[in-house]
Amino acid sequence: MSMVRYELGKDRIETDSIKVAADLRPSTESMVWSLGQLTVCRIVEKGKRKYAVHSNWEAISRAIFANI
């Protein structure tokens, strides 16, 4: 989890026309909580998985899976 947090990188913030790199990474606890809330429902037809439905996606979860 700490490696994923490191990979998220720093965000750039513009304040009064000045770009500043700020460490706005989510905490490890919030990342674990967000992943714990994910729900996946597998739809099976004729013994084979047809597709999966994901729910409870949050911005943190999407960022984590984008870096895995």
Secondary structure, DSSP 4 states (H G I P E B T S, - for coil): -HHHHHHT-PEEEEETTEEEEE--PPPHHHHHHHHHT-EEEEEEETTEEEEEEEE---HHHHHHHHH-
